[in-house]
Amino acid sequence: MIGRLKEDWATGYARWQKRDLSARRYVYVWADGVYLQARMEPVAECMLVIIGATPEGRKELVGFQVGVRESAQSWRELLIDIQARGLTIARDCLKFRVRAITSGPKEAPHGTAQTAQHSGRAA
């Protein structure tokens, strides 16, 4: 029973991770690294999260990636992944995390939400 549920979840998650984003449009984007640490784990994992707000005001999970830390390389990988699936990110939208993307976590410590607004899909 649990094995089947886990398999169904894994299949659904894989499909979600590959979904086409070309028709999506967001007027606001939030991005942040959320640190998770179980009591027995020696190192906290960081979940990079990107959430977009639609013109209708609905929030949607655009993408996420789990890693050891909030690094410039991890942010690049996540952004490249969502762009490869068709989501066009406007230049002004990239400002939300430009310091982390170019400088790493020293410039953008965890726990600080970053936001940016953009008004279209043109890059």
N, C-alpha and C positions, 0 to 999 in steps of 0.2 A: 504494500500500500504506500508506504513512505517513499520507496524507491520509484514507484510510478509517478507520484506527485513531484518528486525532485526532477525526474526526466521530463515531465510536462512543463515544469517551470523553466528548466534549462532550454527546452525547445522554444518556448515563448520568448525568453530573454534573448536568445540568439536572433530570432526573427525581429525583435524590437531593435536590437543593436544594428541591424542591417536595413532598417526601414528607409524609404525614400523621403528625403526632407525638402525636395525641390519645390513643393507647393506650399510650404510653411512660410509664414510671414510674422515677424515679431517686431513690436514697436518699442519694447523694453527688454533688456537682457540682464539677468543677475548671474554672477559667477562667484564661486567661493570654494575654498577648501575646507571640508569638515573633517575634523580629526576624531577617530573612533578608537577607543582602547578598552578591550575587555580586561577584567581584573588580572587574569593570568598572563596576558600578553606583555612582553618586555618593551615593545615598541608600538606606538599608536600608528594605525593606518590612516592615510588621508584619502578621502573621497572628494575628487574634484567634481563639482556639480555646476551645470549650466541650465538655467531656467529661463524660458522666454514668455513674455506676455503678448497675447494676440491683440489685434485691434479691438476685439470685443471685450477685452479685459480678463480673459481666461489665462491662467498660468499653466504652462506645460513643461514637463521635464524634457529638455532637448538632448542632453547627454550627460554621462558621468563616467568616471574612470577611477578605479581604486589603485592606490600605490602607497609607497612608504612615506613620501613627502610631497609637498607642494613645490615642484621644481619647474623651471622654465621648459625643460624638455617634456615633462608630463602635460603641461598646458598646451604646448605646440601639438603634441600627438592627439589630444582631444579635439582641438580646433581643426586640425587637418582631417580627422575622421568625420566630423560633422559636415565639413565642407565637401569632402569626397562623396558624401551621400546626398549632395545637392543643395545644402543650405548656403545661401549667399549671405555673407556677413559684411555689412557696410563698414567702411574704414572707421567712422566715428564710433561704431560699436566695439571695435577692437581696443579702444582706450580703456575699457573697463578693467583690463588686465595687462596693459602694455608693460608696466613696470615688472610684473612677475614674469612675463614672457621674455623680456630682455635682460632682466637682472637676477631673477630667481627669488627665493623666499625672503632674503634679507630685506628687500625693498617692500615686500607685501606680506607682513606676518599673518599667520593663520588667525582666524577669529574676526577678521575685518571683511565684511561683505563689500564687494565692489559692484557698482552698477553703471550702466550706460544707456542712453536713449538714442535710438535712431529712427528715422521716419520712412525707411524704404528698404528695398532689397538691393539697390545698386551698390556695387563695390567702389 
